[in-house]
């Protein structure tokens, strides 16, 4: 933070409220409520249609296809129910608007707007909440991270490269279709956004758990015309990723593993972490390892394996982002915000898993969650940990590992794992939320908060109940609508095989305040 910069208490309180206070200008009316009944009726017809086919074996359909326009046959009971529902909703009465913003919240918003040139609110990594931080530091850190993975480009280059890549991509997809590699539904899905010309966006998260504090780059490429191709790769490569022996998908797999293990007194625990994985990946080495892994898994379908490898090259070859009215091209590493990057990383580092077990005889057990690894070593000596880390770093010079924890107690994912007398003791590792405080105050806050929590447990329970209940300012009378839904529900329930509760969803307009908050104060 800037020197002698004082953050008022009401600003911290406002930021700590999180998503509870969401003002909304939505006005609930009879036509808007009736408009949603049509969508609700279609879902009921679908439920009635498929309830009669419950004995049929379920088939997992691919999500990589365009939305179906198929209309289910009309069920007479559903039609009667919806006619009665519309008749009930014609007498709908909106509720009065209740404001959930007070003068303290408005003062905090004015303070943030007045100081938006000096400070910014950024969400912290590892779900640690929001951090109020100097905007000068933020801009400097963004420039540093962008310099590592991207180069400055122009709008003309973006449009020119976009046109060239689209021609290549469309030709490649149709050629694959005529070769029998992909079906027509997959072609339509992959080419659905070919007319889009939007670059990605860039933001960072603050790594409070690192010393010194740094940022994690995040690229949002969901609006790119190659986003369907990335989604297709996620679904297609998932079987190859789930078949990896040393990769875990969640902490549940670690619990299952340790519950079956019996170890000796000389066993110690260790966790490792790759320093800045995604921007550090050497793309040439990555494509070599990934291509070998794909060709091995789809050995019986060589043409399909070649198709997937080329598709990965397309997705990584066209990565443009627009940041602060400047166009940049990402030509290094893996983009953090890409939907397929996690599967890319797991398949890429699968060779490293095998390398570790072959080169490090002291490693009894090795499990990895993307860039975090958990290991059991057969010695209490620190020399084993010091031996394993250099071996990990030998695999590729761009992938550098750090020792997170070692000894008889470690933290891995959301688990606090300890080892005593050959038995594992596991409990949930709880991170302290630091929402609404500056980086400099976080270390002081931890000790003070723990003291207050031990003295005011009842007060904390009351505050949790208050803050976990979200209040909105719309005039939607949900109680009235729910009563109308339940009144004649028995007509439809007799058609459905299983008990169900009716819920009418609503399309609320975009939250203007949230957009304004992100544009001016949140980075």
C-alpha positions in Angstrom: 0.0 0.0 0.0 1.1 3.6 -0.5 2.9 5.0 2.6 0.7 6.5 5.3 -2.4 5.3 3.5 -5.2 4.7 5.9 -8.1 2.3 5.1 -11.2 3.2 7.0 -13.0 0.5 9.0 -16.2 0.9 7.1 -14.5 0.1 3.8 -13.1 -3.1 5.3 -16.5 -4.0 6.6 -18.1 -3.4 3.3 -15.6 -5.6 1.4 -15.9 -8.4 4.0 -19.6 -8.7 3.2 -18.8 -10.3 -0.1 -21.7 -11.3 -2.3 -24.4 -10.7 0.4 -25.2 -7.2 -0.7 -26.2 -7.3 -4.4 -28.5 -4.5 -5.5 -30.7 -5.3 -8.4 -33.0 -3.1 -10.5 -35.2 -6.0 -11.6 -38.9 -5.2 -11.5 -41.1 -8.3 -11.1 -44.3 -8.1 -13.2 -47.0 -10.5 -14.3 -45.8 -10.7 -18.0 -42.2 -11.5 -16.9 -43.3 -14.3 -14.6 -45.7 -15.8 -17.2 -42.8 -15.7 -19.7 -40.9 -18.2 -17.7 -43.8 -20.6 -17.6 -43.1 -21.6 -21.2 -39.5 -22.8 -20.3 -40.9 -24.5 -17.2 -43.5 -26.3 -19.3 -40.9 -27.7 -21.8 -38.9 -29.1 -18.9 -42.0 -30.8 -17.5 -42.7 -32.3 -20.9 -39.2 -33.6 -21.0 -39.4 -35.1 -17.5 -42.7 -36.8 -18.3 -41.3 -38.2 -21.6 -38.2 -39.7 -20.1 -39.9 -40.9 -16.9 -41.6 -43.5 -19.1 -38.2 -44.8 -20.3 -36.5 -45.3 -17.0 -35.9 -49.0 -17.7 -33.9 -48.2 -20.8 -30.1 -48.3 -20.3 -28.7 -44.8 -19.9 -26.2 -43.6 -22.5 -23.7 -40.9 -21.7 -24.1 -38.4 -24.5 -21.3 -36.0 -25.5 -21.7 -32.4 -24.6 -19.7 -31.4 -27.6 -22.7 -30.8 -29.8 -25.0 -27.9 -30.5 -28.1 -27.5 -28.4 -30.9 -29.8 -29.6 -34.0 -28.2 -31.1 -36.1 -31.4 -30.5 -39.5 -30.7 -29.0 -40.8 -33.4 -26.7 -44.4 -34.7 -27.3 -47.0 -32.9 -25.3 -48.1 -34.7 -22.1 -51.9 -34.0 -21.3 -51.4 -33.8 -17.6 -48.5 -31.3 -17.9 -50.6 -29.2 -20.3 -53.5 -29.1 -17.9 -51.2 -28.2 -15.0 -49.6 -25.4 -16.9 -52.9 -23.9 -17.9 -54.0 -23.9 -14.3 -50.6 -22.4 -13.3 -51.0 -19.5 -15.8 -54.5 -18.9 -14.5 -53.1 -18.6 -11.0 -50.2 -16.4 -12.0 -52.5 -13.8 -13.6 -53.3 -12.7 -10.1 -49.6 -12.4 -9.1 -48.7 -9.5 -6.8 -45.0 -8.4 -6.7 -43.5 -7.8 -3.2 -42.3 -4.4 -2.0 -38.7 -3.5 -2.7 -36.5 -3.9 0.4 -33.2 -2.1 0.2 -30.2 -3.9 1.7 -27.7 -1.0 1.3 -27.3 1.5 4.1 -25.3 4.7 4.4 -22.2 2.9 5.5 -22.2 0.8 2.3 -22.7 3.9 0.2 -19.9 5.7 2.0 -17.6 2.7 1.3 -18.5 2.7 -2.4 -17.7 6.5 -2.6 -14.4 5.9 -0.8 -13.4 3.2 -3.3 -14.4 5.3 -6.2 -12.5 8.3 -4.9 -9.3 6.3 -4.4 -9.6 4.0 -7.4 -6.3 5.5 -8.8 -4.5 4.4 -5.7 -5.9 1.1 -4.6 -7.6 -1.9 -6.2 -9.5 -4.9 -4.8 -8.1 -8.3 -6.1 -9.2 -11.8 -5.1 -6.5 -13.8 -3.5 -5.3 -17.2 -4.6 -6.2 -20.4 -2.7 -9.7 -19.0 -1.8 -8.2 -16.6 0.8 -10.7 -13.8 0.1 -10.3 -10.3 -1.3 -7.2 -8.1 -0.9 -7.0 -4.3 -1.0 -3.7 -3.6 -2.7 -1.8 -0.7 -4.3 -2.7 -0.2 -7.9 0.9 0.8 -8.7 2.1 -2.6 -7.5 -0.7 -4.3 -9.4 0.2 -2.7 -12.7 3.8 -3.5 -12.2 3.1 -7.1 -11.4 0.8 -7.4 -14.4 3.4 -6.1 -16.8 6.0 -8.5 -15.3 3.8 -11.5 -15.8 2.8 -10.4 -19.3 6.4 -9.9 -20.3 7.2 -13.5 -19.3 4.6 -15.2 -21.4 3.4 -12.7 -24.1 4.7 -10.2 -26.6 3.1 -6.9 -27.8 1.0 -7.3 -30.9 -1.4 -5.1 -32.9 -5.1 -5.2 -33.9 -4.0 -5.7 -37.5 -1.9 -8.7 -36.6 -4.8 -10.1 -34.6 -7.2 -9.8 -37.5 -4.8 -11.0 -40.1 -3.7 -14.1 -38.0 -7.4 -14.7 -37.1 -8.4 -14.9 -40.8 -5.5 -17.2 -41.7 -6.0 -19.5 -38.7 -9.7 -19.7 -39.4 -9.2 -20.8 -43.0 -6.7 -23.5 -41.9 -8.9 -24.6 -39.1 -12.1 -24.9 -41.1 -10.3 -26.7 -43.9 -8.7 -29.1 -41.3 -12.1 -29.9 -39.7 -13.9 -30.6 -43.0 -11.0 -32.7 -44.2 -11.2 -34.7 -41.0 -15.0 -35.1 -41.5 -14.6 -36.4 -45.0 -11.9 -38.8 -43.8 -14.4 -40.2 -41.3 -12.5 -39.0 -38.2 -15.3 -36.8 -36.8 -19.0 -36.8 -37.3 -21.2 -33.9 -38.5 -22.4 -33.0 -35.0 -18.8 -32.5 -33.9 -18.0 -30.4 -37.0 -21.0 -28.1 -36.2 -19.8 -27.8 -32.6 -16.2 -27.1 -33.5 -17.1 -24.4 -36.1 -20.0 -22.7 -34.2 -17.9 -19.7 -33.1 -15.9 -19.3 -36.3 -17.4 -15.8 -36.9 -16.3 -14.5 -33.5 -13.4 -12.0 -33.4 -12.9 -11.5 -29.7 -9.5 -11.6 -27.9 -9.1 -13.0 -24.4 -8.8 -10.9 -21.2 -6.1 -10.9 -18.5 -6.2 -10.6 -14.7 -4.3 -11.8 -11.7 -4.8 -13.3 -8.3 -2.6 -12.5 -5.4 -0.5 -15.3 -3.9 -0.6 -14.4 -0.2 0.9 -17.7 0.7 4.1 -16.9 -1.1 7.0 -14.9 0.2 7.4 -12.4 -1.4 3.8 -11.9 -2.5 3.4 -12.3 -6.2 0.5 -12.7 -8.7 -0.9 -15.6 -10.5 -1.7 -14.8 -14.2 -5.2 -15.8 -15.4 -6.2 -15.6 -19.0 -9.9 -15.8 -19.9 -10.3 -17.2 -23.4 -13.9 -18.3 -23.1 -15.0 -15.8 -25.9 -12.4 -17.0 -28.4 -13.5 -18.8 -31.6 -11.3 -21.7 -30.5 -13.2 -22.1 -27.2 -15.3 -25.0 -28.6 -12.1 -26.8 -29.7 -10.8 -26.4 -26.1 -14.0 -27.9 -24.7 -13.8 -30.7 -27.2 -10.3 -31.5 -26.1 -11.4 -31.5 -22.4 -14.0 -34.1 -23.0 -11.9 -36.2 -25.5 -8.7 -36.3 -23.5 -10.4 -37.0 -20.2 -10.2 -40.8 -20.5 -6.5 -40.5 -21.1 -6.1 -38.2 -18.1 -8.2 -40.4 -15.7 -6.2 -43.5 -16.7 -3.0 -42.0 -15.2 -1.9 -44.0 -12.2 -0.2 -41.3 -10.2 -2.7 -38.4 -10.7 -5.4 -37.7 -8.2 -8.6 -35.8 -8.9 -9.4 -34.8 -5.4 -8.4 -35.3 -1.7 -10.8 -38.2 -1.5 -8.4 -40.4 -3.4 -5.6 -39.5 -1.0 -7.9 -40.5 1.9 -8.6 -43.9 0.2 -4.9 -44.4 -0.4 -3.7 -43.6 3.1 -6.4 -45.7 4.7 -5.0 -48.8 3.1 -1.3 -48.1 3.8 0.8 -49.4 6.6 4.2 -47.7 7.1 7.2 -48.0 9.4 8.6 -45.5 11.9 11.3 -44.5 9.4 8.8 -43.2 6.9 8.4 -39.4 6.4 6.0 -37.2 4.5 6.8 -34.6 1.9 4.9 -32.3 -0.4 6.3 -30.5 -3.5 5.1 -27.7 -5.7 6.1 -26.6 -9.2 7.1 -22.9 -9.2 4.8 -21.1 -11.7 3.9 -24.1 -13.8 1.7 -22.9 -16.7 3.9 -20.0 -17.9 7.0 -22.1 -17.5 6.1 -24.9 -19.9 8.3 -25.4 -22.9 5.9 -25.8 -25.7 8.2 -27.9 -27.9 8.9 -30.3 -25.0 5.2 -30.2 -24.1 4.0 -31.2 -27.6 6.6 -34.0 -27.7 5.4 -35.6 -24.5 1.7 -35.0 -25.2 1.9 -36.4 -28.7 3.6 -39.6 -27.4 1.0 -39.9 -24.6 -1.9 -39.4 -27.1 -0.5 -41.9 -29.7 0.0 -44.5 -27.0 -3.6 -44.2 -25.6 -5.2 -44.2 -29.1 -2.8 -46.7 -30.6 -5.7 -48.4 -32.3 -7.0 -45.1 -33.8 -3.8 -43.5 -35.3 -5.8 -41.0 -37.5 -7.8 -39.8 -34.5 -4.7 -39.4 -32.4 -3.1 -37.3 -35.2 -6.4 -35.2 -35.3 -6.2 -34.5 -31.6 -2.5 -33.5 -31.7 -3.2 -31.1 -34.6 -6.2 -29.7 -32.7 -4.0 -29.0 -29.6 -1.5 -27.1 -31.9 -4.4 -25.0 -33.2 -5.6 -24.1 -29.7 -2.1 -23.2 -28.5 -1.1 -21.4 -31.7 -3.8 -18.7 -31.6 -3.8 -17.0 -28.2 -4.4 -13.3 -28.2 -5.4 -11.2 -25.2 -6.5 -7.5 -24.9 -5.2 -5.8 -21.8 -5.4 -2.1 -21.0 -6.3 -1.3 -24.7 -3.2 -3.2 -25.8 -3.2 -6.4 -27.9 -0.7 -9.1 -26.8 0.0 -12.6 -28.2 0.7 -15.4 -25.8 3.4 -17.6 -27.3 4.9 -19.2 -24.2 3.7 -21.8 -21.7 0.1 -22.9 -21.2 -2.7 -20.3 -20.7 -3.9 -20.5 -17.1 -7.6 -19.7 -17.9 -7.9 -22.2 -20.8 -10.4 -25.0 -20.0 -8.1 -27.6 -21.3 -4.9 -26.5 -19.5 -5.4 -28.8 -16.5 -5.7 -31.9 -18.6 -2.8 -30.7 -20.8 -0.6 -30.3 -17.6 -1.6 -33.7 -16.2 -0.8 -35.5 -19.4 2.4 -33.6 -19.8 3.7 -34.3 -16.3 2.8 -38.0 -16.5 6.2 -38.6 -17.9 7.7 -36.8 -14.9 5.8 -39.2 -12.5 7.4 -42.2 -14.1 10.8 -40.5 -14.1 10.6 -39.8 -10.3 9.7 -43.4 -9.4 12.5 -44.7 -11.6 15.2 -42.3 -10.5 14.3 -41.9 -6.8 14.4 -45.2 -5.0 13.6 -43.6 -1.6 10.1 -42.6 -2.9 7.6 -45.2 -1.7 4.4 -43.4 -2.8 4.0 -40.6 -5.3 0.7 -38.8 -6.1 0.2 -35.6 -8.0 -2.6 -33.1 -8.3 -1.6 -30.9 -11.3 1.4 -29.0 -9.9 1.2 -30.2 -6.3 2.8 -33.6 -5.3 2.6 -35.8 -2.2 5.3 -38.3 -1.4 6.1 -40.9 1.2 9.9 -41.4 1.7 11.5 -44.3 3.5 13.8 -42.3 5.7 13.4 -39.7 8.4 16.6 -38.0 7.2 16.3 -34.6 5.5 18.9 -35.9 3.0 16.2 -37.9 1.2 14.1 -34.7 0.6 17.2 -32.9 -0.5 17.9 -35.7 -2.9 14.4 -35.9 -4.4 14.1 -32.2 -5.2 17.2 -32.0 -7.5 16.0 -35.1 -9.2 12.7 -33.5 -9.9 14.4 -30.5 -11.4 16.5 -32.7 -13.7 13.4 -33.7 -15.7 13.3 -30.4 -17.6 15.1 -27.1 -16.7 11.9 -25.1 -17.2 10.0 -27.2 -14.6 11.4 -26.3 -11.1 10.1 -27.8 -7.9 10.0 -26.5 -4.4 9.6 -28.4 -1.1 6.3 -27.2 0.5 6.4 -29.4 3.7 8.4 -32.3 4.9 8.6 -34.4 8.1 5.9 -36.0 10.1 3.2 -33.5 9.3 2.3 -32.0 5.9 -0.5 -30.1 4.2 -1.7 -31.4 0.8 -4.8 -30.0 -0.9 -7.4 -29.5 1.9 -5.9 -32.2 4.1 -3.7 -31.8 7.2 -1.8 -35.2 7.3 0.3 -36.3 10.2 2.1 -39.6 10.8 2.8 -41.1 14.3 3.8 -44.6 15.2 3.1 -45.8 11.6 -0.5 -44.5 11.7 -1.9 -41.6 9.6 -4.0 -38.9 11.3 -5.9 -36.8 8.8 -8.1 -33.7 9.4 -9.4 -30.9 7.2 -7.0 -28.1 6.7 -8.8 -24.8 7.1 -7.5 -21.6 5.5 -8.1 -18.3 7.3 -10.2 -16.0 5.1 -8.5 -12.6 4.7 -11.3 -10.8 2.9 -11.1 -7.1 2.7 -7.7 -6.5 4.2 -4.5 -5.2 2.7 -1.5 -7.5 2.2 0.5 -5.8 4.9 -2.2 -6.4 7.5 -2.7 -10.1 6.8 0.0 -11.4 9.1 -1.2 -9.3 12.0 -4.8 -10.2 11.3 -4.2 -14.0 11.7 -3.1 -13.8 15.3 -5.8 -11.3 16.4 -8.6 -13.2 14.6 -7.7 -16.5 16.3 -7.8 -14.8 19.7 -11.2 -13.3 19.0 -12.6 -16.6 17.7 -11.6 -18.5 20.9 -13.3 -15.8 23.1 -16.4 -15.1 21.0 -17.6 -18.4 19.5 -21.3 -17.6 20.0 -20.9 -14.3 18.4 -19.1 -15.9 15.4 -22.0 -18.3 14.9 -24.5 -15.4 14.9 -22.4 -13.5 12.3 -22.1 -16.6 10.1 -25.9 -17.0 10.0 -26.2 -13.3 9.1 -23.6 -13.2 6.3 -24.4 -16.6 4.8 -28.0 -15.4 4.1 -28.0 -13.4 0.9 -30.5 -10.6 0.5 -31.5 -9.1 -2.8 -33.4 -5.9 -3.7 -35.6 -7.2 -6.4 -39.4 -7.2 -6.1 -39.8 -10.9 -6.9 -42.4 -12.5 -4.7 -40.9 -16.0 -4.5 -43.3 -17.1 -1.8 -46.4 -16.3 -3.8 -45.0 -18.1 -6.9 -44.0 -21.2 -4.9 -47.5 -21.4 -3.5 -49.0 -21.3 -7.0 -46.6 -24.0 -8.2 -47.6 -26.4 -5.4 -51.3 -25.8 -5.6 -52.1 -28.3 -8.4 -48.7 -30.1 -8.5 -50.4 -33.5 -7.8 -51.6 -33.5 -11.4 -48.0 -33.7 -12.7 -46.7 -35.8 -9.8 -48.9 -38.7 -10.8 -47.1 -38.7 -14.2 -43.6 -38.7 -12.8 -42.2 -41.9 -11.4 -40.2 -40.2 -8.6 -41.3 -37.5 -6.1 -40.3 -34.0 -7.3 -40.7 -30.4 -6.2 -41.5 -27.6 -8.7 -39.1 -24.7 -9.0 -39.6 -21.8 -11.4 -36.3 -20.2 -12.5 -36.1 -16.5 -13.5 -33.8 -14.7 -16.0 -32.8 -11.6 -14.1 -31.1 -8.7 -16.0 -27.4 -8.2 -15.7 -26.2 -6.8 -12.4 -25.2 -3.3 -13.3 -23.6 -2.6 -9.9 -21.4 -5.7 -10.1 -20.3 -4.8 -13.6 -19.5 -1.2 -12.5 -17.6 -2.5 -9.4 -15.4 -4.8 -11.6 -14.8 -2.0 -14.1 -13.7 0.7 -11.7 -12.4 -1.0 -8.5 -11.9 -4.7 -8.9 -9.1 -5.6 -11.2 
